[in-house]
């Protein structure tokens, strides 16, 4: 009888052991460690200090944006706006990425979105301010995600390029980065940048946009020159050293006349020569997209197409077929 019981017990014990192993080896809940919790709290506190400064000087809608799931997430995304714009430029994309499970941070960049100011205020912007801001923004975002992705448009693309070169981030996505200006012969780029940086500040003013007080309507030559100076410095660094970002995507726009597409491609090639993981995609001319593809005025395509494209690039996935074409990097 004892032998019979033993025979009946063996399968039961084996089943219980198998269940125990499966329970131990199965997926575990994503519970942040104490270190992650502390790092997340530090990031939130640092960004709250930035937002408090914004509240004292920024126009309505220009405040830095932070969307969190109240804990460190596997991935966090930093979005960097363009010249004369503000964090509000990326608000729709920020909410989409937040809905995908990411913590999202959209900081206000220096001299932008100032209360009661116009494009004249941008004349105080310097390339060094943007470098310092880039470094501090990456530190502030450090506790938001186990991996950090940085996405920037135009001026924000140049800042993202600096971060890709200098900072340990998982991914950088550069959208029409301001590396060199468009519409001028390449041989004149450096003389024009140097001249604009030394001439008196030239500002083209436009009537304020009552619907978007966070934007500096108009243009400032000194500010543009400083942004291009930053882009040029990254291009020079890329000829000597490898980028620190683990993956880089460059998105260019064939219809863009504001910045030179070939300069962004040259930057990608220099990074690739150092063995970096770099991809380049081009929005075709047929889409007729302006330089600002994030919140374009009078665009000929549904803005959601661009937003969904950027969601895929932010996640490190291949972009939807038919929207962009890959360009060789060699």
Secondary structure by P-SEA (a helix, b strand, c coil): caaaaaaaaaaaaaaaaaaaaaaaaccccccccaaaaaaaaaaaaaaaaaaaaaaacccccccbbbbcccccccbbbbbbbccccccccaaaaaaaaaaaccbbbbbbccccccccccccccccccaaaaaaaaaaaaaaacccccbbbbbbccaaaaaaaaaaacccccbbbbcccccccccccccaaaaaaaaaacccccccccccccccccccccccaaaaaaaaaaaaaaaaaaacccccccbbbbbbbcccccccaaaaaaaaaaaaaaccbbbbbbccccccccccccccccccccaaaaaaaaaaaaaccccccccbbbbbcc
